[in-house]
Amino acid sequence: MARPKEFDRDEVLEAAIRVFREHGYEGSSAEMLVRAMGIGRQSLYDTFGDKWQLYCAAVQRYVACEIEAHVTALRGAPRALDGIRAMIERVVAEAPQACLGVNSICEFGRSRPELSEIQDASARALHIAIAKRVREAQADGEVAAVLDTEAAAGFVAASFATIRIAARGGADARELHSLGHMAMRALR
C-alpha cells in the first residue's frame, strides 16, 4: 500500500518557483529542487512527472499569481489612471526579485509550445485588464483620446519586462522609478 503524500503541493510548488526564479530551468538541478521543496526525488516525479512538467506547473502558478496581483492593483483605485499607476509602482517595487514569467520567455522564447500557451494566456488576461482601464482613463479625460488603447496596453505590459530586466541588470531604485514614470508619461 502506498503511503499518502505528507506535503502540501502548493507549498512545494512555491519552493520550486523560488529556485526557478533565481536559476532558470537549465540552472536548476533536481537536487536543488528537492532540497528547496523538502521532498524526496521520487515524490517530485510522482507528483509533477518530471523537471519540465514541474517547471511548467511553476510558471503556470507564478503567472496566475502575478496576473492576480497586477489586476488587484489595477482595479484597486477608483480612478483608472491611479490604478494603472499602482500597478506600475507594484512592478517597480517587486522588480529586484527575479520574475519567472520574464525569465521563462528569455530562456525559451517561443521554442516550447506548452510554455508559450501559458505565457500567451497570461499576456492576454493582463492586456485585457490594462486596456479596459486605459479606456476608462480616456473616458475620464486623463489619457489622450487619440491614443490607441490596444497599443497603450501592449506598451504598459512590455514596460514591465523592461523594468524587471533592468533590475536584474543592476538598475537602482531611482532608475527603476524613472522607467515606471516614463511608462506613465507614455499614456498622456
WOLIN-V609097 format. One record per helix or strand of 3 or more residues. SS is the DSSP state (a for helix, b for strand). FROM is the first residue (numbers start at 1). TO is the last residue. If there is no record, write none. Layout:
BEGIN
SS|FROM|TO / SS|FROM|TO
END
This chain:
BEGIN
a|9|23 / a|30|37 / a|41|48 / a|51|75 / a|80|94 / a|100|108 / a|113|139 / a|149|168 / a|173|185
END
